[in-house]
Amino acid sequence: MAILDTLLFVVSVLGVITLGIWASKRQEASAEGGAADYFLAGRGLTWWLVGFSLIAANISTEQFVGMSGKSADWLGMAIASYEWMAAITLVVVAFVFLPKLLKTGIYTIPEFLEYRYGKFSRAVMAVATLVVLVGVPTASVIFSGAKVVSVAFPDTPILGSMPAMCWIIGILAATYVFVGGLKACAWTDLVWGSALIAGGAIIAFLAFGELASRDATELIQTKVATSTATVDDLDAA
């Protein structure tokens, strides 16, 4: 299966990127053009596409690798608190703040700060955001994504190399974002978001099935440090 797995992986990645760029170029430019087309996809995205894109932008290797690993390590379900709170925040942003920004024709938060406080505020926000996004989430997502691929294909040239995969993931992502803007991101997110949701459901189903079949005396060895569960509790569950 190794050759088939590798082929399917490469075809799926390149296929989704091609779909995103094709979809972004297929749609006609809006009357506003320029920044509106690039940052807001010409204001032509449907609600379900925006929703999928929003979900896909918030779940990635951070969850499937980082949060899952930390949960299994010792934090347990507490690691999910960040995402549960984020769900509330996103709803508030979508219904309270976003409509006001869109009505005023503002495309980015640094642009809003320039109108409200001046160019210096815009520069500070832009630089700080760039440093934080590149140094924390972008770096960790690229690293953990490359880790998954290199572990899955250890004997495959390029795919089995951590440094090579980090470069490939970064270059491919940058390419379709620069070429297609938000439209390309939205369409690729539709595919990846669907796969992540389906994959997450399958993983959860298999994990709970595995937990149900394991002996309680074995499971008690993996409990988190703060847990007060006993073998009898696990047997009952």
C-alpha positions, 0 to 999 in steps of 0.5 A: 500500500505504500506506493498507493498511499503516497500517490493518493497523498500527492494527488489529493494535495495538488488537486485541492490546491489546483481546485482552489486556484481554478475556482478563484480565477473562474469567478468574475472580479467584483465592481470594487476590485483590488483589495476587496477581491483579494481580501474579501473574495469580492464579497461573493462567497456564500454563507456555507462556504464562509462557514466551512472556511471559518471552521477549517481555519480554526482546526488543523494539526494544532488539534489533531497532533498538538491538542490530542497529544497534550490531552493524552499526556496529562491535561485531559479534556481541559485542553479543549477549553480554548476551542469552546470559548473560541466558539462563543467569540466567533459568534460575537464577532460574526454578528456584532463586529463583522457587519459594522466593519464590512459596511464601512469598507474596512478589510483588515484590523490594522486598517481599522486602527489606522482610521481610528488612531493613526498610521503608527497604531496600524504599523504596530498591529501589523508588525506584531500580528505578523511576528506572532502568526509566523512565530507561533501558529504558522510555525507549529502547524507547518512543523506538526504537519511535516511531522505527520507526513514524515512519520507516515512515509518514513521510507519515501524520498522527500516525504520522509524528510522533516526539513523538506516537508516543512519547506514544501508545506510552506511553499504550497500554502503561500503559493495558492494564497498569493495567487488566489487570495481569499477565494482560493483559501475558501475553496481549499478550506471547503475540501480540507474542512470537510475532511477534517470534520469527517476524519475527526468523527472517525477518530473519535468513534474508533477511540471510544470503541478502543476505550470500551474494549480495554481492561480498566486496570490497563486504562488506569495507568494512563489517567491524567495527574489530576484525575480521581478516577478508580478502577471501579469507576472505569469498570462502571463507565 
